[in-house]
Amino acid sequence: MATLEDTRAPSGAPQRQRGFMLRRFEALANPYFRLLFIGNLLQFGSMQMQQLVRGVLVFQLTGSFAALGLVSMANAVPGLIFAPLGGVLADRAPKKTVIQFAQGYNVLNAAALAVLAGTGLMRIEHLMISAVLQGAVNSVMMPSRQSIISDLVGREKLMNAIGMNTSGQNLMQLLGPALGGLLLALLNPAWVFWVMAGMYAAAVTFTIRLPKSPAFAYDARGPRRGGSFRDMWEGARYVVQDPPIRTLVVVNFIIVLATMPYQMMLPGFVREVLQKGPAEQGILMTITGVGALGGSIIVASLTERNRGRVLLMVATVGGVALIAFAASTNYYLTMPIMLFLGAAQATRMSLGQVLIQSYSADEYRGRVSAVWFMQFSLVQVGTFVVGILAEVLGPQLAIGGLAAAMLVALAFITAFVPRMRNLQ
């Protein structure tokens, strides 16, 4: 039976509930959130292009699903090391500074890859090193980039702001791969990397205009009785001991473990199973972005009721769509499947981010966000194993089998974990 602690309302949540209706773009009325939103649009777009180009180049250089998984793991492992540091920085240092540092590094990273690709010196080792360094820097930035949203808009508009932020991310998921695939088909990878460098540089110009001390920021930098390691330990203990946070982290880990590998395997899947190339992969990713954009806009309009149940239902829809994706060998049949898959994933990710921030205490929000994003690094390490399974069993069985296992786990959670169902 759920306890009062398990079902407590998120701190600062408004008591008045709204009916299901489009709440338009109310978070964008905040001028500082608009700056962050535009900067994130540019950054997300560049990241989506890089995911496509890196995957295509890796598969072209090696022809191996295992290599795709290895590069994914190279990008993920630094997150296990540096995400906790990013969480401490998000709670102790100006988030704006952390974000700017990471964006500036990404400019240099993309420019270096552009030079290597343009001179014909690109090798798999370069992509590996780039993935490792970028994974480390982005892991430091992620907690600040996510938790600054609450600092800018306050908790009352948090759900709408995160929904809008995710909408922007998914809009770039729609446009970024399409542009990347087009440039790859018409020109060469160097052009894509130069465009990415320019987009990262433009993002810096918007982030620099954010305030150092947002109006809603919680000042956690009071008297300190320990260093960074003590801060990390306190954050980890808070996640383990807080029932709603702990439940959200575990359930999300199960879902991401089953749903993320297909994204990393997509370049090989498109080529080997669907018999298509980079341009068609870009179209599939664009269709996924269309669905994701719709899903995240819906989240921005939801009320603060029954969000745990909605998350479980949406994750179930995503599992069914993923099984259909794995079973399909027809490119044109796969296209509408990607629409449902994108909508389900975006809705689930947005709800998860809203819930984890809503239920987190202010002084721990950055460190909780770090633990949240560490899950994605852990799962990408698991993606390397999935890549090996895809080599042995084939990508369809590897991807579809994980999705089926997730559906079984979700059925168990829905039936026997009322704390998750009762999250508001």
C-alpha positions as CSV (number, residue, x, y, z in Angstrom):
1,M,0.0,0.0,0.0
2,A,1.3,3.4,-0.9
3,T,2.3,5.7,2.0
4,L,1.8,9.4,2.3
5,E,5.5,9.8,1.6
6,D,5.2,7.8,-1.6
7,T,2.4,9.9,-3.0
8,R,3.4,13.3,-1.7
9,A,2.8,16.2,-4.1
10,P,5.9,17.7,-5.6
11,S,7.4,20.5,-3.6
12,G,6.1,23.8,-4.8
13,A,3.4,22.3,-7.0
14,P,0.4,24.5,-7.5
15,Q,-2.8,23.3,-5.9
16,R,-5.1,24.4,-8.6
17,Q,-5.3,21.9,-11.4
18,R,-6.0,22.7,-15.0
19,G,-8.1,20.8,-17.5
20,F,-6.5,19.1,-20.4
21,M,-5.9,21.9,-22.9
22,L,-3.0,23.4,-24.7
23,R,-1.2,25.7,-22.4
24,R,0.4,27.3,-25.4
25,F,3.9,28.4,-24.8
26,E,3.7,30.1,-21.5
27,A,7.2,29.3,-20.4
28,L,8.5,31.2,-23.4
29,A,7.1,34.4,-21.9
30,N,10.1,34.3,-19.6
31,P,12.9,36.2,-21.6
32,Y,15.7,34.2,-20.0
33,F,14.1,30.9,-20.7
34,R,13.8,32.1,-24.4
35,L,17.5,32.6,-24.5
36,L,18.2,29.2,-23.0
37,F,15.6,27.6,-25.4
38,I,17.2,29.1,-28.5
39,G,20.7,28.1,-27.4
40,N,19.5,24.6,-26.7
41,L,17.9,24.5,-30.2
42,L,21.2,25.1,-31.8
43,Q,23.0,22.7,-29.5
44,F,20.5,19.9,-29.9
45,G,20.5,20.3,-33.7
46,S,24.3,19.9,-33.8
47,M,24.1,16.9,-31.5
48,Q,21.6,15.2,-33.7
49,M,23.7,15.8,-36.8
50,Q,26.7,14.4,-35.0
51,Q,24.9,11.3,-34.0
52,L,24.0,10.5,-37.6
53,V,27.4,11.4,-39.1
54,R,29.4,9.6,-36.5
55,G,27.3,6.5,-36.8
56,V,27.5,6.5,-40.6
57,L,31.3,7.1,-40.6
58,V,31.9,4.3,-38.1
59,F,29.9,1.8,-40.1
60,Q,31.5,2.9,-43.4
61,L,35.0,2.5,-41.9
62,T,34.3,-0.8,-40.2
63,G,31.1,-2.4,-41.4
64,S,30.6,-3.7,-37.9
65,F,27.6,-3.4,-35.5
66,A,30.1,-4.1,-32.6
67,A,32.1,-1.0,-33.7
68,L,28.9,1.1,-33.4
69,G,28.4,-0.2,-29.9
70,L,32.1,0.4,-29.0
71,V,32.0,4.1,-30.1
72,S,28.7,4.4,-28.2
73,M,30.4,3.0,-25.1
74,A,33.4,5.3,-25.6
75,N,31.0,8.3,-25.5
76,A,29.2,6.9,-22.4
77,V,31.9,5.7,-20.1
78,P,33.2,9.3,-19.2
79,G,29.6,10.0,-18.0
80,L,30.0,7.5,-15.2
81,I,33.1,9.4,-14.0
82,F,32.3,13.0,-14.7
83,A,28.5,13.2,-14.3
84,P,28.8,13.2,-10.5
85,L,31.2,16.1,-10.7
86,G,28.7,17.9,-13.0
87,G,26.0,17.4,-10.4
88,V,28.2,19.0,-7.7
89,L,29.0,21.9,-10.0
90,A,25.3,22.4,-10.8
91,D,24.5,22.7,-7.1
92,R,27.6,24.8,-6.2
93,A,28.8,26.8,-9.2
94,P,27.0,29.2,-11.7
95,K,25.2,26.9,-14.1
96,K,25.6,29.4,-16.9
97,T,29.4,29.2,-16.7
98,V,29.4,25.4,-16.8
99,I,27.1,25.4,-19.9
100,Q,29.3,28.0,-21.7
101,F,32.4,26.0,-21.1
102,A,30.9,22.8,-22.6
103,Q,29.5,24.6,-25.6
104,G,32.9,26.2,-26.3
105,Y,34.6,22.9,-26.2
106,N,32.1,21.4,-28.6
107,V,32.9,24.1,-31.1
108,L,36.6,23.0,-31.0
109,N,35.7,19.3,-31.1
110,A,33.5,19.7,-34.2
111,A,36.1,21.9,-35.9
112,A,38.8,19.3,-35.4
113,L,36.7,16.6,-36.9
114,A,35.9,18.8,-39.9
115,V,39.6,19.3,-40.5
116,L,40.3,15.5,-40.3
117,A,37.4,14.7,-42.6
118,G,38.3,17.4,-45.0
119,T,41.9,16.3,-45.3
120,G,41.0,12.6,-45.7
121,L,42.8,11.7,-42.5
122,M,39.7,10.6,-40.6
123,R,40.1,7.2,-38.9
124,I,38.0,5.2,-36.4
125,E,40.5,6.2,-33.7
126,H,39.7,9.8,-34.2
127,L,36.0,9.2,-33.8
128,M,36.7,7.2,-30.6
129,I,38.8,9.9,-29.0
130,S,36.3,12.6,-30.0
131,A,33.4,10.5,-28.5
132,V,35.3,10.1,-25.2
133,L,36.2,13.8,-24.8
134,Q,32.7,15.0,-25.8
135,G,31.1,12.4,-23.5
136,A,33.2,13.8,-20.6
137,V,32.4,17.4,-21.3
138,N,28.7,16.9,-22.0
139,S,28.4,14.8,-18.8
140,V,29.7,17.8,-16.8
141,M,27.2,20.1,-18.5
142,M,24.0,18.0,-18.5
143,P,23.0,18.5,-14.8
144,S,23.5,22.3,-15.1
145,R,21.6,22.5,-18.4
146,Q,18.7,20.6,-17.1
147,S,18.4,22.0,-13.6
148,I,18.8,25.6,-14.7
149,I,15.3,25.4,-16.2
150,S,13.7,25.3,-12.8
151,D,16.0,28.2,-11.7
152,L,14.7,30.3,-14.6
153,V,11.0,29.6,-14.5
154,G,10.2,28.3,-11.0
155,R,8.3,25.1,-10.2
156,E,4.9,26.3,-11.2
157,K,5.9,26.5,-14.9
158,L,8.4,23.7,-14.7
159,M,6.3,21.1,-16.6
160,N,5.5,23.5,-19.4
161,A,9.1,24.6,-19.6
162,I,10.5,21.1,-19.8
163,G,7.9,20.2,-22.3
164,M,8.9,23.1,-24.4
165,N,12.6,22.4,-24.0
166,T,12.0,18.8,-25.1
167,S,9.8,20.0,-28.0
168,G,12.8,22.1,-29.2
169,Q,15.1,19.1,-28.8
170,N,12.7,17.0,-30.9
171,L,12.3,19.7,-33.5
172,M,16.1,19.5,-33.9
173,Q,15.8,15.7,-34.0
174,L,13.5,16.4,-37.0
175,L,15.6,18.9,-38.8
176,G,19.2,18.0,-37.7
177,P,19.3,14.4,-39.2
178,A,17.6,15.6,-42.4
179,L,20.2,18.3,-42.9
180,G,23.0,15.9,-41.9
181,G,21.8,13.2,-44.2
182,L,21.4,15.7,-47.1
183,L,24.9,17.1,-46.6
184,L,26.3,13.6,-46.5
185,A,24.5,12.6,-49.6
186,L,25.4,15.7,-51.6
187,L,28.8,16.8,-50.2
188,N,31.0,15.2,-47.6
189,P,31.3,14.8,-43.8
190,A,33.6,17.8,-43.4
191,W,30.7,20.1,-44.3
192,V,28.5,18.6,-41.7
193,F,31.1,19.0,-39.0
194,W,31.7,22.7,-39.9
195,V,28.0,23.4,-39.8
196,M,27.9,21.7,-36.3
197,A,30.8,23.9,-35.1
198,G,28.9,27.0,-36.3
199,M,25.8,25.9,-34.5
200,Y,27.6,25.4,-31.2
201,A,29.3,28.8,-31.6
202,A,25.9,30.4,-32.1
203,A,24.6,28.7,-29.0
204,V,27.3,30.3,-26.9
205,T,26.1,33.8,-28.0
206,F,22.6,33.1,-26.4
207,T,23.9,31.4,-23.3
208,I,26.2,34.3,-22.5
209,R,23.2,36.5,-22.0
210,L,21.7,34.4,-19.2
211,P,21.8,35.9,-15.7
212,K,24.5,34.5,-13.3
213,S,21.9,34.3,-10.5
214,P,18.4,33.4,-11.9
215,A,15.4,34.7,-9.9
216,F,14.3,31.2,-8.8
217,A,17.8,29.8,-8.1
218,Y,18.3,28.1,-4.8
219,D,21.7,29.1,-3.3
220,A,23.2,25.9,-2.0
221,R,26.6,27.5,-1.6
222,G,26.4,28.0,2.1
223,P,28.8,26.9,4.8
224,R,30.4,23.7,3.6
225,R,31.8,20.9,5.8
226,G,33.5,18.9,3.1
227,G,34.7,18.9,-0.5
228,S,33.3,17.5,-3.8
229,F,33.5,13.9,-2.7
230,R,31.3,14.6,0.3
231,D,28.8,16.4,-1.9
232,M,28.7,13.5,-4.3
233,W,28.2,11.1,-1.4
234,E,25.3,13.1,0.0
235,G,23.7,13.4,-3.4
236,A,23.9,9.6,-3.9
237,R,22.6,8.9,-0.4
238,Y,19.6,11.2,-1.1
239,V,18.7,9.4,-4.3
240,V,18.9,6.0,-2.5
241,Q,16.9,7.0,0.6
242,D,14.2,9.1,-1.1
243,P,11.4,6.6,-2.2
244,P,9.9,8.5,-5.2
245,I,13.4,9.5,-6.6
246,R,14.7,6.0,-6.1
247,T,11.7,4.5,-7.9
248,L,11.9,6.9,-10.8
249,V,15.6,6.2,-11.3
250,V,15.2,2.4,-11.3
251,V,12.1,2.4,-13.6
252,N,13.7,4.8,-16.0
253,F,16.9,2.7,-16.1
254,I,14.8,-0.4,-17.2
255,I,13.1,1.5,-19.9
256,V,16.2,3.2,-21.3
257,L,18.1,-0.1,-21.2
258,A,15.5,-1.6,-23.6
259,T,14.9,1.5,-25.8
260,M,18.2,3.2,-26.3
261,P,20.2,0.5,-28.2
262,Y,18.1,0.7,-31.3
263,Q,19.3,4.3,-31.8
264,M,22.9,3.3,-31.7
265,M,22.3,0.3,-34.1
266,L,20.3,2.4,-36.6
267,P,23.0,3.0,-39.2
268,G,23.7,-0.7,-39.5
269,F,20.0,-1.6,-39.3
270,V,19.1,0.8,-42.1
271,R,21.9,-0.6,-44.3
272,E,21.7,-4.3,-43.5
273,V,18.0,-4.9,-42.8
274,L,16.2,-2.1,-44.8
275,Q,18.9,-2.0,-47.5
276,K,19.0,1.8,-47.5
277,G,21.7,4.5,-47.0
278,P,22.4,7.7,-45.0
279,A,19.8,9.9,-46.7
280,E,17.0,7.3,-45.8
281,Q,18.3,7.1,-42.3
282,G,18.0,10.8,-42.0
283,I,14.4,10.6,-43.2
284,L,13.6,8.0,-40.6
285,M,15.2,10.1,-37.8
286,T,13.2,13.1,-39.1
287,I,10.0,11.1,-38.9
288,T,10.9,10.1,-35.4
289,G,11.4,13.8,-34.6
290,V,7.9,14.6,-35.9
291,G,6.4,12.1,-33.5
292,A,8.6,13.3,-30.7
293,L,7.7,16.9,-31.3
294,G,4.0,16.1,-31.0
295,G,4.6,14.0,-27.8
296,S,6.6,16.7,-26.1
297,I,4.1,19.4,-26.9
298,I,1.4,17.2,-25.3
299,V,3.5,16.9,-22.2
300,A,3.7,20.7,-22.0
301,S,-0.1,20.8,-21.9
302,L,-0.6,18.0,-19.3
303,T,-1.9,18.6,-15.8
304,E,0.0,17.6,-12.7
305,R,-2.1,14.5,-12.1
306,N,-1.5,10.7,-12.6
307,R,1.9,11.4,-14.3
308,G,3.3,8.1,-13.0
309,R,0.5,6.1,-14.7
310,V,0.9,8.1,-17.9
311,L,4.6,7.4,-18.0
312,L,4.1,3.7,-17.6
313,M,1.4,3.6,-20.3
314,V,3.5,5.6,-22.8
315,A,6.5,3.4,-22.1
316,T,4.4,0.4,-23.0
317,V,3.3,1.9,-26.3
318,G,7.0,2.6,-27.0
319,G,7.8,-1.1,-26.3
320,V,5.2,-2.3,-28.8
321,A,6.4,0.2,-31.4
322,L,10.0,-1.0,-30.9
323,I,9.0,-4.6,-31.5
324,A,7.2,-3.6,-34.7
325,F,10.3,-1.7,-35.8
326,A,12.6,-4.7,-35.2
327,A,10.2,-7.0,-37.1
328,S,9.9,-4.8,-40.1
329,T,12.1,-5.3,-43.2
330,N,10.3,-2.8,-45.4
331,Y,11.5,0.7,-45.3
332,Y,8.1,2.3,-46.1
333,L,6.4,0.2,-43.4
334,T,9.1,1.3,-40.9
335,M,8.3,5.0,-41.6
336,P,5.0,5.2,-39.7
337,I,6.3,2.9,-37.0
338,M,9.0,5.6,-36.3
339,L,6.3,8.2,-35.8
340,F,4.8,6.2,-32.9
341,L,8.2,5.3,-31.5
342,G,9.3,9.0,-31.5
343,A,6.1,10.2,-29.8
344,A,6.3,7.5,-27.1
345,Q,9.9,8.1,-26.3
346,A,9.6,11.9,-26.2
347,T,6.6,11.8,-23.9
348,R,8.2,9.3,-21.6
349,M,11.5,11.2,-21.4
350,S,9.8,14.6,-20.8
351,L,7.6,13.1,-18.0
352,G,10.6,11.5,-16.4
353,Q,12.5,14.7,-16.4
354,V,9.6,16.7,-15.0
355,L,9.0,14.2,-12.2
356,I,12.6,13.9,-11.2
357,Q,12.9,17.6,-10.9
358,S,9.5,18.1,-9.2
359,Y,10.2,15.6,-6.5
360,S,13.8,16.6,-5.9
361,A,14.7,18.9,-3.0
362,D,16.1,22.2,-4.3
363,E,19.6,21.7,-2.7
364,Y,20.0,18.3,-4.4
365,R,18.5,19.0,-7.8
366,G,21.8,19.2,-9.7
367,R,23.1,16.0,-8.1
368,V,19.9,14.1,-8.7
369,S,20.0,15.3,-12.4
370,A,23.6,13.9,-12.5
371,V,22.4,10.5,-11.3
372,W,19.5,10.6,-13.8
373,F,21.9,11.2,-16.7
374,M,24.4,8.7,-15.5
375,Q,21.8,6.1,-16.3
376,F,22.1,6.9,-20.0
377,S,25.9,6.4,-19.8
378,L,25.4,3.0,-18.1
379,V,22.9,2.0,-20.7
380,Q,25.2,3.0,-23.5
381,V,27.8,0.7,-22.0
382,G,25.1,-2.0,-22.2
383,T,24.7,-1.0,-25.9
384,F,28.1,-2.4,-26.6
385,V,26.8,-5.8,-25.4
386,V,23.8,-5.4,-27.6
387,G,26.1,-4.6,-30.6
388,I,27.8,-8.0,-30.0
389,L,24.4,-9.7,-29.8
390,A,23.4,-8.1,-33.0
391,E,26.6,-9.5,-34.6
392,V,25.7,-13.0,-33.4
393,L,21.9,-13.1,-33.5
394,G,21.1,-10.2,-35.9
395,P,19.9,-6.7,-35.1
396,Q,16.2,-7.6,-35.3
397,L,16.3,-10.3,-32.6
398,A,18.6,-8.2,-30.4
399,I,16.4,-5.1,-30.5
400,G,13.1,-6.9,-30.4
401,G,14.1,-9.2,-27.6
402,L,15.0,-6.2,-25.4
403,A,11.7,-4.5,-26.1
404,A,9.8,-7.7,-25.2
405,A,11.7,-8.0,-21.9
406,M,10.9,-4.4,-21.1
407,L,7.1,-5.0,-21.6
408,V,7.3,-7.9,-19.1
409,A,9.1,-5.7,-16.6
410,L,6.5,-2.8,-17.1
411,A,3.6,-5.2,-16.5
412,F,5.3,-6.3,-13.2
413,I,5.9,-2.7,-12.1
414,T,2.4,-1.6,-13.0
415,A,0.9,-4.5,-11.0
416,F,3.2,-4.6,-8.0
417,V,4.9,-1.1,-7.6
418,P,2.1,1.2,-6.5
419,R,4.6,4.0,-5.6
420,M,5.3,4.4,-9.3
421,R,1.7,4.4,-10.3
422,N,0.7,7.0,-7.7
423,L,3.3,9.6,-8.6
424,Q,1.6,12.8,-9.4
